[in-house]
Amino acid sequence: MQTYKLRSQKPPVLRTIDATITPDLLGLPEKFTEFRQGQLYALDRSIVSDKRFIGHAMPTGSGKSLYYIAQALMEGKRVAVLTSTKGLQDQLLADFASIGLVSVKGKNNFDCVEHDGKNCEEGSHLKCPAAWEKPDPMNPHPCRCPYRLQFESAVSSSLIVTNYAYWTSIYRYGQGLGTFDMLVLDEAHDAPDEITSALAITLSTREVLGMLRTAWPKQPLYLKGWQEFAAHNLPTATAHYSKLQASVQPYMTHSSDVVRSLMAYRNLVSKLTNLSTIRGEWVVETLMKNGEPDGYKIECVWPYTYSEEILFLQIPRVILVSGTLVPRTFQLLGVQSGFYAYHQYPSSFPGERSPVYHLPTVKLNHKSTSEDYWLLIQRIDEIIGKRLDRKGIIHTTSYDRAQRILERSQYARYMVTHTNRSGEAMQAAETFRRLPPPAVLISPSVTTGYDFPFDTCEYQIIAKAPYPDLRAKVQYRRMERDRLYPAYQMAQVLVQAAGRGMRAPTDRCETFILDGAVHDVVERTPRLFPEWFLSLYQEIADVPPPPPLVTDQDEEFSR
């Protein structure tokens, strides 16, 4: 058995934080009775640092949120926390609402009080009068708009949480949430992709041929033609939207068609406005529907071009926290070496309870043969066959590969899978959680955003190294410019996947990586992986016997 050797590090020393400090002394919720060692070190390092950007690679179980909320309270500054999902946003609110944390989400999360069956986004296009009311205790007719109430609460709060999508949108298209002293990027590894997603411009056949009643640019795969196209057609889209808006009267009932048209033209105006002013390197990709071209997607190649403008916003202190944060993440965000401090922390889980085994089997790619897949599936069955008393997950990176395994595995009768239809992955995950062992969830899409603690998952198999799909034009262009980019993306997803089944110190989950290509990346570019992950990584030649099952006592102790 070969274990990756970490470079030696001296134990960190607290310089400004008293090691005996407790959460209650800072006014944190009663449920938090003590700080973990990593949280204290993160607090200490952040407070003493003179860098604008401070990154913490804190693995699952480190208690990232308690650390940065504690820092917000200690420094007494106005702080915004960004999360990748609304689910994480809700979780933070549940933990810290009692000390003043305020959540803010987009208008489409609230029901309009003036227009039945419409959300606040639709209501604002219909000139809902409640949307412009401000909360005022002296007003005999207080604000009724649920979106406006939470927005005004957030603007007046010193501690807010929102998601990346809302943050980038409210500062690009709205009035913003005011100024902040500190910005926290939770799950910071997602930040580059969040910027890319916010910037992406998609124009469909319906929008161009139908709404604008014009033709595509003569050379649609070249950016210059699109900028000219946008500048030429923006007045037309604006005029259509203004005409529709003028026909809307407050307090009147309007058909769904009117609402859809208003929103469609408003979105089109925004797209053309953005397209006419883009800068940096972009790519244009043809969108297909039923085998036919149905529009174009225009994407920014490097998110750092817009990081300051739509994410950092000149905020004096930016904290980045993630279990997969590495220096290359800073580079993608445009933060150069010397302008940030980066700190790593060991896993808070016992290594013997969360091993990451690399069991090289085959190197899978588009040239892989049927024989390669037979070898892969034989190895998968060998792992499952020794663990029929427990539940596991197979991460496949593609639906086609999941189907191949399902068709050939001798344990297919125990497997739960799904298609790429909306919501099916979540349903399959819930079904899997309820099943008794033996049960296996086989999926390409549960590497992030899903938790399978304790006996819901006690082993994982990563069948294929999760490289990005280079058929996507933006990914291919990034690879052309930066040969390490695909390996970086692969490492990020691999580390995230390894954490799905290990959620507490008393939990237990083995992870098996079968794709032989992972070895080369770990050996040549270990800096693409956080050190806590490398400390768990082991190369082995045979499938080891399973460890003892997670017991009810383990789970009860964790609670």
FENGI-V653805 format. One record per residue. N is the residue number from 1. SS is DSSP state (A for helix, B for strand, O for the rest). OMEGA is omega in radians with two decimals (NA if undefined). D_LAST is the distance of its C-alpha to the last C-alpha in whole Angstrom. Layout:
n: <N N>
ss: <SS SS>
omega: <OMEGA OMEGA>
d_last: <D_LAST D_LAST>
This chain:
n: <1 2 3 4 5 6 7 8 9 10 11 12 13 14 15 16 17 18 19 20 21 22 23 24 25 26 27 28 29 30 31 32 33 34 35 36 37 38 39 40 41 42 43 44 45 46 47 48 49 50 51 52 53 54 55 56 57 58 59 60 61 62 63 64 65 66 67 68 69 70 71 72 73 74 75 76 77 78 79 80 81 82 83 84 85 86 87 88 89 90 91 92 93 94 95 96 97 98 99 100 101 102 103 104 105 106 107 108 109 110 111 112 113 114 115 116 117 118 119 120 121 122 123 124 125 126 127 128 129 130 131 132 133 134 135 136 137 138 139 140 141 142 143 144 145 146 147 148 149 150 151 152 153 154 155 156 157 158 159 160 161 162 163 164 165 166 167 168 169 170 171 172 173 174 175 176 177 178 179 180 181 182 183 184 185 186 187 188 189 190 191 192 193 194 195 196 197 198 199 200 201 202 203 204 205 206 207 208 209 210 211 212 213 214 215 216 217 218 219 220 221 222 223 224 225 226 227 228 229 230 231 232 233 234 235 236 237 238 239 240 241 242 243 244 245 246 247 248 249 250 251 252 253 254 255 256 257 258 259 260 261 262 263 264 265 266 267 268 269 270 271 272 273 274 275 276 277 278 279 280 281 282 283 284 285 286 287 288 289 290 291 292 293 294 295 296 297 298 299 300 301 302 303 304 305 306 307 308 309 310 311 312 313 314 315 316 317 318 319 320 321 322 323 324 325 326 327 328 329 330 331 332 333 334 335 336 337 338 339 340 341 342 343 344 345 346 347 348 349 350 351 352 353 354 355 356 357 358 359 360 361 362 363 364 365 366 367 368 369 370 371 372 373 374 375 376 377 378 379 380 381 382 383 384 385 386 387 388 389 390 391 392 393 394 395 396 397 398 399 400 401 402 403 404 405 406 407 408 409 410 411 412 413 414 415 416 417 418 419 420 421 422 423 424 425 426 427 428 429 430 431 432 433 434 435 436 437 438 439 440 441 442 443 444 445 446 447 448 449 450 451 452 453 454 455 456 457 458 459 460 461 462 463 464 465 466 467 468 469 470 471 472 473 474 475 476 477 478 479 480 481 482 483 484 485 486 487 488 489 490 491 492 493 494 495 496 497 498 499 500 501 502 503 504 505 506 507 508 509 510 511 512 513 514 515 516 517 518 519 520 521 522 523 524 525 526 527 528 529 530 531 532 533 534 535 536 537 538 539 540 541 542 543 544 545 546 547 548 549 550 551 552 553 554 555 556 557 558 559>
ss: <O B B O O O O O O O O O O O O O O O O O O O A A A A O O O O O O O O O O A A A A A A A A A A A A O O O O B B B B B O O O O O O A A A A A A A A A A A A O O O B B B B B O O A A A A A A A A A A A A A A O O B B O O O A A A O B O O O O O O O B A A A A A A O O O A A A A O O O O O O O O O O O O O A A A A A A A A A A O O O B B B B B A A A A A A A A A A O O O O O O O O B B B B B O A A A A A A A A A A A A O B B B B A A A A A A A O O O O O O O O O O O A A A A A A A A A A A A A A A A A A A A A A A A O O O O O O O O O A A A A A A A A A A A A A A A A A A A A A O O O O O B B B B B B B B O O B B B B B B B B B O O A A A O A A A A A A O O O O B B B B B B O O O O A A A A A A O O O O O O O B B B B B O O O O O O A A A O O B B B B B B B O O O O O O O A A A A A A A A A A A A A A A A O O O O O B B B B B O O O A A A A A A A A A A O O O A A A B B O O O O O O O A A A A A A A A A A A O O O O B B B B B O O O O O O O O O O A A A O O B B B B O O O O O O O O O O A A A A A A A A A O O O A A A A A A A A A A A A A A O O O O O O O O O O O B B B B B B O A A A A A A A A O A A A O O A A A A O O B B B O O O O O O O O O O O O A A A A A A A O>
omega: <-3.13 3.13 3.13 -3.11 3.08 3.03 -3.08 3.11 3.04 3.09 -3.14 -3.12 3.09 -3.09 -3.09 -3.07 3.05 -3.08 -3.12 -3.11 -3.14 -3.11 -3.09 3.11 3.12 -3.14 3.11 -3.09 -3.05 -3.10 3.12 -3.02 3.14 3.07 2.97 -3.07 -3.13 3.11 3.11 3.12 3.12 3.08 -3.10 -3.09 3.13 -3.06 -3.09 -3.05 3.07 3.14 3.06 -3.11 3.14 -3.11 3.11 3.03 -3.04 -3.07 3.09 3.14 -3.13 -3.10 -3.08 -3.03 3.13 3.11 -3.00 3.02 3.08 3.11 3.11 -3.14 -3.11 -3.07 3.07 -3.09 3.04 -2.96 3.00 3.10 3.11 3.09 -3.13 -3.05 3.08 3.10 3.08 3.10 3.13 3.14 3.10 3.13 3.12 -3.10 -2.93 3.09 -3.08 3.12 3.01 3.10 -3.13 3.13 3.07 -3.14 -3.11 -3.07 -3.08 3.08 -3.04 3.11 3.13 -3.10 -3.11 -3.06 -3.12 3.10 3.14 3.01 -3.06 3.06 3.12 3.14 3.14 3.08 3.12 3.09 3.10 -3.11 -3.13 -3.10 -3.08 3.09 3.09 3.09 -3.14 -3.10 -3.13 -3.09 3.13 3.10 -3.04 -3.14 -3.14 -3.04 -3.10 3.10 -3.11 3.14 -3.13 3.10 -3.12 3.09 3.13 -3.12 -3.11 -3.09 3.09 -3.11 -3.11 3.00 3.07 3.13 -3.08 -3.07 -3.14 -3.12 -3.12 -3.12 -3.04 3.10 3.09 -3.00 -3.11 -3.07 -3.14 -3.10 -3.11 -3.12 -3.11 3.08 -3.10 3.10 3.10 3.07 3.07 -3.00 -3.00 3.10 3.13 -3.00 3.12 3.13 3.09 3.08 3.13 -3.14 -3.14 -3.08 -3.02 -3.14 3.12 3.08 -3.07 3.07 3.14 -3.11 -3.03 -3.09 -3.10 -3.05 -3.14 -3.11 3.14 -3.12 3.05 3.01 -3.10 3.09 -2.97 3.14 3.11 -2.98 -3.06 3.13 3.12 3.12 3.08 3.09 -3.12 -3.13 -3.10 -3.02 3.14 3.11 3.14 -3.14 3.14 -3.14 3.11 -3.13 -3.14 3.14 3.11 -3.11 3.14 -3.12 -3.11 3.11 3.10 3.11 3.10 3.07 -3.14 -3.10 3.09 3.12 3.13 -3.14 -3.14 -3.14 3.11 -3.10 -3.14 -3.14 3.10 3.09 3.14 3.08 3.14 3.14 -3.11 3.09 3.13 -3.09 -3.09 -3.06 -3.07 3.10 -3.10 -3.08 -3.14 3.04 3.12 -3.12 3.11 3.07 -3.10 3.05 -3.09 3.09 -3.12 3.07 -3.11 3.11 -3.08 3.06 -3.08 -3.01 3.07 -3.08 -3.07 -3.08 -3.08 3.11 -3.05 -3.04 -3.10 -3.02 -3.05 -3.13 -3.04 3.00 3.12 3.11 -2.98 -3.09 -3.14 3.13 3.10 3.13 3.12 3.05 -3.09 -3.11 3.07 -3.10 -3.13 3.08 3.09 -3.13 3.12 3.11 3.09 3.12 -3.02 3.10 -3.09 -3.14 3.11 3.00 -3.08 -3.09 3.11 -3.09 3.12 3.07 3.10 -3.14 3.09 -3.09 -3.11 3.12 -3.09 -3.11 3.01 -3.10 2.94 -3.09 -3.02 -3.09 3.02 2.99 -3.07 3.01 -3.07 3.13 -3.08 -3.08 3.06 3.10 3.09 -3.11 3.07 3.10 3.13 -3.06 3.04 3.12 3.11 -3.13 3.09 3.12 -3.12 -3.07 3.11 -3.04 -3.13 3.10 -3.09 -3.07 -3.11 -3.14 3.01 3.08 -2.98 -3.09 3.09 3.10 3.12 -3.13 3.09 -3.13 3.09 -3.12 -3.11 -3.10 -2.98 -3.09 3.09 3.13 -3.10 -3.10 3.13 -2.97 3.06 3.12 -3.08 3.04 -3.13 3.08 -3.07 3.05 -3.07 3.13 3.14 3.12 3.13 3.12 3.13 3.09 -3.14 -3.13 -3.07 -3.08 3.01 3.06 -0.02 3.07 -3.11 3.01 -3.14 -2.95 3.01 -2.91 3.08 -3.13 3.09 3.05 3.14 3.08 3.11 -3.04 3.00 -2.99 3.03 3.04 -3.14 2.97 3.09 3.06 3.07 -3.00 -3.05 3.05 -3.00 3.08 3.08 3.12 -3.09 2.99 3.03 -2.98 -3.11 3.12 3.13 3.13 3.09 3.11 3.11 -3.08 -3.05 -3.05 3.14 -3.05 3.12 3.12 3.09 3.14 3.12 -3.12 3.14 -3.10 3.14 -3.13 3.09 -3.13 -3.11 -3.10 -3.05 -3.02 -3.09 -2.97 -3.13 -3.13 -3.13 3.07 3.10 3.10 3.04 3.03 3.12 3.06 -3.02 -3.09 -3.11 -3.12 -3.10 -3.12 -3.09 -3.11 -3.14 -3.10 -3.03 -3.06 3.13 -3.13 3.09 -3.12 3.03 -3.06 3.14 3.11 3.14 3.13 3.12 -3.01 3.12 3.02 -3.09 -3.10 -3.09 3.10 -3.13 3.04 -3.11 3.06 3.09 3.11 2.94 -3.11 3.06 -3.14 3.08 -3.08 3.14 3.12 -3.13 3.13 NA>
d_last: <34 35 32 32 33 32 34 34 32 33 29 29 30 29 32 32 28 27 25 23 23 20 19 20 23 24 23 19 17 15 12 13 14 15 16 16 19 20 20 22 25 24 25 28 30 30 31 34 35 38 37 37 35 32 29 26 25 21 19 16 13 16 15 18 18 17 20 23 22 22 26 27 26 28 31 31 33 33 30 29 26 27 25 26 25 24 21 20 22 20 17 18 20 17 15 19 21 21 23 25 24 27 26 30 30 34 36 35 32 34 36 40 41 44 44 43 41 41 38 39 40 43 44 44 47 48 49 46 48 44 43 45 44 43 40 43 42 46 46 47 46 43 41 40 39 35 35 38 35 32 35 37 33 32 36 35 32 31 28 28 26 28 28 31 33 33 34 37 38 38 40 42 43 42 43 39 37 39 39 36 35 32 31 28 28 24 24 27 29 29 32 35 34 33 37 39 37 38 42 43 46 46 50 50 53 53 53 56 58 57 56 58 61 62 62 59 60 63 61 57 55 57 55 58 59 56 57 60 59 56 59 61 59 57 60 60 56 56 59 58 55 57 59 56 54 58 58 55 55 52 51 53 51 51 51 48 51 52 48 48 51 50 47 48 51 49 47 50 51 48 48 52 52 49 51 54 53 51 51 50 50 49 49 50 49 51 48 49 49 50 52 54 53 52 51 50 47 48 45 45 44 43 40 41 45 43 40 41 43 40 36 37 40 41 38 38 35 33 29 28 25 23 22 26 28 31 34 36 34 36 39 38 38 41 39 42 41 42 40 37 34 32 29 27 23 22 19 16 15 17 20 21 18 19 23 25 28 31 33 36 38 40 41 40 42 45 47 45 47 46 46 44 41 42 41 38 37 38 35 33 34 33 30 29 31 29 26 27 24 21 21 22 24 27 28 32 33 35 36 39 37 34 37 39 36 36 39 40 37 37 33 34 33 30 29 28 30 32 34 35 35 33 30 30 27 25 26 26 22 21 24 22 19 20 22 22 23 25 25 26 25 28 29 30 28 24 25 23 21 19 16 15 12 11 14 16 17 18 21 23 27 29 32 34 34 33 36 37 40 43 45 44 46 44 42 45 47 44 44 48 48 45 45 41 40 39 37 35 34 33 31 29 28 28 25 23 24 22 19 18 16 14 12 9 11 10 11 15 18 21 24 27 30 33 36 38 39 35 37 40 37 35 38 40 38 35 35 34 30 28 28 24 25 28 26 24 28 30 33 33 36 35 32 30 28 25 22 20 18 14 13 11 10 9 6 5 5 4 0>
